[in-house]
């Protein structure tokens, strides 16, 4: 074989630096185009899980009332916690600090005695909720609320509901008092910026705000009425609603 043919036969088989840089650039471009779509898909999946969680909680409340003379559970505001609060969470109150001991646990298939670490107890938490953002309650000094959902303060067993109905505090709130249950919000997925207990006060929207974590991740947290969050209604269905609707009395006032 001639030297000339040998030179042609054993020509380089690798890539030049320029070619490698071009390939790397193309891969980086494709990743930058795909990541937003992947992030949106991931967040959509978390939103669906959150919607399932809040619907399960709503159905558990309805089943609880069916077995307790239509009486609604407590709003889990405290202090102190009450035996009939819908979720036990305050670690400073004994023994009401274990979700598996709470009144809704039997309807959520949470094993009794499994504690807050139970996988089943995850139904109280939105998968997108950043629990580390939850703050100490400035009024009571209680530790941060560890869960994601809160109950309509005008539709549960608490003083605000009694006053709204014009009854004395000895009167318990019953689910049968609610008009148009398919339109009235029972539970909301509350924002990390405002949540501090298990009770939602609808008209105090600067303090108890519907979460927007699934729609707009922590941008302009309190200034957009059109942003949406997950809620559960008293007929058991759950859906996204806007913050503007969430604070409209047509959607939270039980006797309106």
Sine and cosine of phi, psi and omega as CSV:
sin_phi,cos_phi,sin_psi,cos_psi,sin_omega,cos_omega
0.00,0.00,0.71,-0.70,-0.04,-1.00
-0.96,0.28,0.43,-0.90,0.04,-1.00
-0.83,0.55,-0.57,0.82,-0.04,-1.00
-0.92,0.40,-0.69,0.72,0.02,-1.00
-0.92,0.39,-0.62,0.78,0.03,-1.00
-0.88,0.48,-0.64,0.77,0.02,-1.00
-0.88,0.47,-0.65,0.76,-0.01,-1.00
-0.96,0.28,-0.57,0.82,-0.05,-1.00
-0.93,0.36,-0.64,0.77,-0.06,-1.00
-0.98,-0.20,0.64,0.77,0.02,-1.00
-0.94,0.35,0.38,-0.92,-0.09,-1.00
-0.80,0.60,0.52,-0.85,0.03,-1.00
-0.87,-0.49,0.02,1.00,-0.01,-1.00
-1.00,-0.04,-0.19,-0.98,0.03,-1.00
-0.93,-0.36,0.49,-0.87,0.10,-1.00
-0.99,0.16,0.26,-0.97,0.04,-1.00
-0.87,0.49,-0.63,0.78,0.00,-1.00
-0.89,0.46,-0.69,0.72,-0.01,-1.00
-0.90,0.44,-0.67,0.75,0.03,-1.00
-0.88,0.47,-0.66,0.75,0.02,-1.00
-0.90,0.43,-0.61,0.79,0.03,-1.00
-0.90,0.43,-0.70,0.71,0.02,-1.00
-0.89,0.46,-0.71,0.71,0.03,-1.00
-0.87,0.49,-0.65,0.76,0.01,-1.00
-0.89,0.46,-0.66,0.75,0.02,-1.00
-0.90,0.43,-0.69,0.72,0.02,-1.00
-0.88,0.47,-0.69,0.73,0.01,-1.00
-0.88,0.47,-0.64,0.77,0.01,-1.00
-0.90,0.43,-0.69,0.73,0.01,-1.00
-0.90,0.44,-0.65,0.76,0.02,-1.00
-0.89,0.45,-0.69,0.72,-0.01,-1.00
-0.89,0.45,-0.48,0.88,0.03,-1.00
-0.98,0.18,-0.54,0.84,-0.08,-1.00
-1.00,0.08,-0.52,0.85,-0.09,-1.00
-0.85,0.53,-0.73,0.68,0.03,-1.00
-0.84,0.54,-0.65,0.76,0.02,-1.00
-0.91,0.41,-0.65,0.76,0.03,-1.00
-0.91,0.41,-0.65,0.76,0.02,-1.00
-0.90,0.43,-0.66,0.75,0.04,-1.00
-0.90,0.44,-0.67,0.74,0.02,-1.00
-0.89,0.45,-0.66,0.76,0.01,-1.00
-0.90,0.43,-0.69,0.72,0.00,-1.00
-0.93,0.38,-0.58,0.82,0.07,-1.00
-0.88,0.47,-0.64,0.77,0.03,-1.00
-0.90,0.43,-0.64,0.77,0.02,-1.00
-0.93,0.38,-0.59,0.81,0.04,-1.00
-0.89,0.45,-0.67,0.75,0.03,-1.00
-0.89,0.45,-0.66,0.75,0.04,-1.00
-0.90,0.43,-0.67,0.74,0.03,-1.00
-0.88,0.47,-0.68,0.73,0.01,-1.00
-0.89,0.46,-0.64,0.77,0.05,-1.00
-0.91,0.42,-0.67,0.74,0.02,-1.00
-0.85,0.52,-0.77,0.64,-0.11,-0.99
-0.94,0.34,-0.50,0.87,0.08,-1.00
-0.94,0.35,-0.67,0.75,0.05,-1.00
-0.86,0.50,-0.66,0.75,0.02,-1.00
-0.90,0.43,-0.68,0.74,0.02,-1.00
-0.88,0.47,-0.69,0.73,0.02,-1.00
-0.92,0.40,-0.57,0.82,0.04,-1.00
-0.90,0.43,-0.64,0.77,0.05,-1.00
-0.88,0.47,-0.71,0.70,0.00,-1.00
-0.87,0.49,-0.69,0.72,0.02,-1.00
-0.90,0.43,-0.61,0.79,0.05,-1.00
-0.87,0.49,-0.71,0.70,-0.01,-1.00
-0.91,0.41,-0.55,0.83,0.01,-1.00
-0.89,0.45,-0.48,0.88,-0.03,-1.00
-0.98,-0.21,0.08,1.00,-0.04,-1.00
-0.71,-0.70,0.73,0.68,0.10,-0.99
0.81,0.59,0.58,0.82,0.02,-1.00
0.95,0.32,0.10,0.99,-0.03,-1.00
-0.95,0.31,0.74,-0.68,0.07,-1.00
-0.98,0.21,0.52,-0.86,0.10,-0.99
-0.94,0.33,0.15,-0.99,0.04,-1.00
-0.97,0.26,0.29,-0.96,-0.09,-1.00
-0.99,0.11,-0.01,1.00,0.04,-1.00
0.85,0.53,0.62,0.79,0.04,-1.00
-1.00,0.04,-0.87,0.49,-0.02,-1.00
0.89,0.46,-0.18,-0.98,-0.24,0.97
-0.98,0.19,0.40,-0.92,-0.03,1.00
-1.00,0.07,0.23,-0.97,0.15,-0.99
-0.93,0.36,0.48,-0.88,0.04,-1.00
-0.95,-0.32,0.44,-0.90,-0.02,-1.00
-0.85,0.53,-0.52,0.85,-0.06,-1.00
-0.99,-0.17,0.22,0.98,0.09,-1.00
-0.87,0.50,0.59,-0.81,-0.12,-0.99
-0.93,0.37,-0.41,0.91,0.08,-1.00
-0.60,-0.80,0.71,-0.71,0.07,-1.00
-1.00,-0.05,0.81,-0.59,-0.09,-1.00
-0.55,-0.83,-0.43,0.90,-0.14,-0.99
-0.97,0.24,0.94,-0.33,-0.06,-1.00
-0.94,0.34,-0.18,0.98,0.01,-1.00
-1.00,0.03,-0.11,0.99,-0.02,-1.00
-0.93,-0.37,0.86,-0.51,0.00,-1.00
-0.96,-0.28,0.69,-0.72,0.09,1.00
-0.98,-0.19,0.24,0.97,-0.17,-0.99
-1.00,0.09,0.92,0.39,-0.01,-1.00
-0.63,-0.78,0.28,0.96,-0.05,-1.00
-0.82,-0.57,0.91,-0.42,-0.07,-1.00
-0.86,0.50,-0.48,0.88,-0.03,-1.00
-0.95,0.31,-0.24,0.97,0.05,-1.00
-0.99,-0.10,-0.09,1.00,-0.09,-1.00
-0.95,0.30,0.28,-0.96,-0.07,-1.00
-0.92,0.40,-0.37,0.93,-0.01,-1.00
-1.00,-0.01,-0.24,0.97,-0.08,-1.00
-0.80,0.60,-0.69,0.73,-0.02,-1.00
-0.88,0.47,-0.46,0.89,-0.04,-1.00
-1.00,-0.01,-0.06,1.00,-0.01,-1.00
-0.91,-0.41,0.12,0.99,-0.01,-1.00
0.85,0.52,0.58,0.82,0.08,-1.00
-1.00,-0.01,0.89,-0.46,-0.04,-1.00
-0.86,0.51,0.77,-0.64,0.00,-1.00
-0.90,0.44,0.74,-0.67,-0.01,-1.00
1.00,0.04,0.03,1.00,-0.04,-1.00
-0.99,0.17,-0.29,0.96,0.06,-1.00
0.97,0.22,0.02,-1.00,-0.03,-1.00
-0.94,0.34,-0.26,0.97,-0.02,-1.00
-0.99,0.15,-0.14,0.99,0.00,-1.00
-0.87,0.49,0.64,-0.77,0.06,-1.00
-0.86,0.51,-0.56,0.83,0.01,-1.00
-0.90,0.43,-0.50,0.87,0.01,-1.00
-0.93,0.37,-0.19,0.98,0.04,-1.00
-0.90,0.44,-0.22,0.98,0.03,-1.00
-0.90,0.44,-0.34,0.94,0.02,-1.00
-1.00,0.10,-0.04,1.00,-0.10,-0.99
-0.84,-0.55,0.75,-0.67,0.14,-0.99
-0.97,0.26,0.74,-0.68,-0.05,-1.00
-0.90,0.43,-0.28,0.96,0.02,-1.00
-0.99,-0.16,-0.05,1.00,-0.05,-1.00
-0.95,0.31,0.76,-0.65,0.06,-1.00
-1.00,-0.08,1.00,-0.03,-0.10,-0.99
-0.87,0.50,-0.45,0.89,-0.01,-1.00
-0.93,0.37,-0.22,0.97,0.05,-1.00
-0.99,0.11,-0.26,0.97,-0.02,-1.00
-0.91,0.41,0.63,-0.77,-0.12,-0.99
-0.92,-0.40,0.27,-0.96,0.10,-1.00
-0.92,0.38,0.68,-0.74,0.04,-1.00
-0.90,0.45,0.87,-0.50,-0.08,-1.00
-0.93,0.36,-0.37,0.93,-0.04,-1.00
-1.00,0.08,-0.67,0.74,-0.08,-1.00
-0.98,-0.22,-0.34,0.94,-0.06,-1.00
0.97,0.25,0.19,0.98,0.02,-1.00
-0.93,0.38,0.36,-0.93,0.06,-1.00
-0.89,0.46,0.29,-0.96,0.01,-1.00
-0.87,0.50,0.61,-0.79,0.07,-1.00
-0.93,0.36,0.81,-0.58,-0.13,-0.99
-1.00,0.04,-0.09,1.00,-0.08,-1.00
-0.95,-0.33,-0.05,-1.00,-0.18,-0.98
-0.92,-0.39,-0.25,0.97,-0.17,-0.99
-0.90,-0.43,0.49,-0.87,0.03,-1.00
-0.65,-0.76,0.44,-0.90,-0.13,-0.99
-0.98,-0.20,0.59,-0.81,0.04,-1.00
-0.82,0.57,0.88,-0.48,-0.09,-1.00
-0.93,0.37,-0.30,0.95,-0.01,-1.00
-1.00,-0.07,0.05,1.00,-0.05,-1.00
-0.78,-0.62,0.40,0.92,0.01,-1.00
-0.66,-0.75,0.00,-1.00,-0.08,-1.00
-0.99,0.15,1.00,0.01,0.05,-1.00
-0.36,-0.93,0.26,-0.97,-0.10,-1.00
-0.86,0.51,-0.56,0.83,-0.02,-1.00
-0.90,0.44,-0.64,0.77,0.03,-1.00
-0.92,0.40,-0.67,0.74,-0.01,-1.00
-0.89,0.46,-0.72,0.70,-0.02,-1.00
-0.89,0.46,-0.62,0.78,-0.01,-1.00
-0.91,0.40,-0.56,0.83,0.01,-1.00
-0.99,0.13,-0.23,0.97,-0.04,-1.00
0.99,0.17,0.34,0.94,0.01,-1.00
-0.98,-0.22,0.30,-0.95,0.11,-0.99
-0.97,0.25,0.25,-0.97,-0.06,-1.00
-0.93,0.38,-0.16,0.99,0.02,-1.00
-0.99,0.15,-0.16,0.99,-0.01,-1.00
-1.00,0.00,0.81,-0.59,0.04,-1.00
-1.00,0.06,0.55,-0.84,0.01,-1.00
-0.99,0.14,0.74,-0.68,-0.01,-1.00
-0.91,-0.41,0.59,-0.81,-0.05,-1.00
-0.89,0.45,-0.42,0.91,0.01,-1.00
-0.93,0.38,-0.24,0.97,0.01,-1.00
-0.97,0.23,-0.26,0.96,-0.11,-0.99
-0.98,0.22,0.80,-0.59,0.05,-1.00
-1.00,-0.02,0.63,-0.77,0.00,-1.00
0.77,0.63,0.89,0.45,-0.06,-1.00
-0.86,0.52,-0.44,0.90,0.01,-1.00
-0.95,0.31,-0.17,0.99,-0.02,-1.00
-0.93,-0.36,-0.22,0.97,-0.10,-0.99
-0.99,-0.16,0.77,-0.64,-0.06,-1.00
-0.98,0.20,0.77,-0.64,0.07,-1.00
-1.00,-0.08,-0.77,0.64,-0.08,-1.00
-0.74,-0.67,0.55,-0.84,0.10,-0.99
-0.80,-0.60,0.42,-0.91,0.21,-0.98
-1.00,0.06,0.95,-0.32,-0.16,-0.99
-1.00,-0.07,0.50,-0.86,-0.04,-1.00
-0.90,0.43,0.58,-0.82,0.10,-0.99
-0.86,0.51,-0.46,0.89,-0.07,-1.00
-0.95,0.30,-0.32,0.95,-0.09,-1.00
-0.81,-0.58,-0.38,0.93,-0.17,-0.99
-0.93,0.37,0.75,-0.66,0.03,-1.00
-0.61,-0.79,-0.03,1.00,0.08,-1.00
-0.27,-0.96,-0.14,-0.99,-0.06,-1.00
-1.00,-0.05,0.28,0.96,-0.06,-1.00
-0.88,-0.48,0.76,-0.65,0.01,-1.00
-0.95,-0.30,0.83,-0.56,0.05,-1.00
-0.97,-0.24,0.98,-0.19,-0.18,-0.98
-0.85,0.53,-0.66,0.75,-0.08,-1.00
-0.98,0.21,-0.24,0.97,0.03,-1.00
-1.00,-0.04,0.86,0.51,-0.18,-0.98
-0.95,0.32,-0.24,0.97,0.11,-0.99
-0.98,0.20,-0.27,0.96,-0.05,-1.00
-0.93,-0.37,-0.63,0.78,0.01,-1.00
-0.88,-0.48,1.00,-0.09,-0.19,-0.98
-0.92,-0.39,0.67,-0.74,0.10,-0.99
-0.88,0.48,0.70,-0.71,-0.02,-1.00
-0.94,0.35,0.52,-0.85,0.08,-1.00
-0.86,-0.51,0.31,0.95,-0.17,-0.99
-0.89,0.45,-0.47,0.89,-0.02,-1.00
-0.99,0.12,-0.35,0.94,-0.09,-1.00
-0.98,-0.21,-0.74,0.67,0.02,-1.00
-0.69,-0.72,0.95,-0.30,-0.15,-0.99
-0.93,0.37,1.00,-0.05,0.19,-0.98
0.87,0.49,0.54,0.84,0.06,-1.00
-0.94,-0.35,0.74,-0.67,0.00,-1.00
0.77,0.64,0.83,0.56,-0.23,-0.97
-0.78,0.62,-0.62,0.78,-0.15,-0.99
-0.89,-0.46,0.18,0.98,-0.18,-0.98
-0.89,-0.45,0.22,0.98,-0.06,-1.00
-0.82,-0.57,0.96,-0.26,-0.03,-1.00
-0.93,0.37,-0.40,0.92,-0.09,-1.00
-1.00,0.09,-0.23,0.97,0.00,-1.00
-0.93,0.37,0.40,-0.92,-0.18,-0.98
-0.88,-0.48,0.41,-0.91,0.07,-1.00
-0.54,-0.84,0.20,-0.98,-0.05,-1.00
-0.99,0.11,0.67,-0.74,0.09,-1.00
-0.65,-0.76,0.31,-0.95,0.12,-0.99
-0.84,-0.54,0.69,-0.72,0.00,-1.00
-0.99,-0.13,0.21,-0.98,-0.10,-0.99
-0.95,0.30,-0.22,0.98,0.10,-1.00
-1.00,0.06,-0.02,1.00,0.08,-1.00
0.98,-0.19,-0.14,0.99,0.01,-1.00
-1.00,0.05,0.43,-0.90,-0.02,-1.00
-0.77,-0.63,0.53,-0.85,-0.01,-1.00
-0.26,-0.97,0.15,-0.99,0.14,-0.99
-0.98,0.19,0.68,-0.73,0.16,-0.99
-0.73,-0.69,0.31,-0.95,0.03,-1.00
-0.99,0.14,0.35,-0.94,0.07,-1.00
-0.89,0.46,-0.56,0.83,0.00,-1.00
-0.89,0.45,-0.69,0.73,0.03,-1.00
-0.93,0.38,-0.61,0.79,-0.06,-1.00
-0.88,0.48,-0.50,0.87,0.01,-1.00
-0.98,-0.19,0.16,0.99,0.10,-1.00
-0.99,0.13,0.83,-0.55,-0.03,-1.00
-0.82,0.57,-0.41,0.91,0.05,-1.00
-0.88,0.48,-0.34,0.94,-0.05,-1.00
-0.95,-0.32,-0.16,0.99,0.01,-1.00
-0.78,-0.62,-0.35,0.94,-0.04,-1.00
-0.97,0.24,0.90,-0.43,-0.13,-0.99
-0.93,0.37,-0.42,0.91,-0.07,-1.00
-0.94,-0.35,0.16,0.99,-0.02,-1.00
-0.98,0.18,0.00,0.00,0.00,0.00
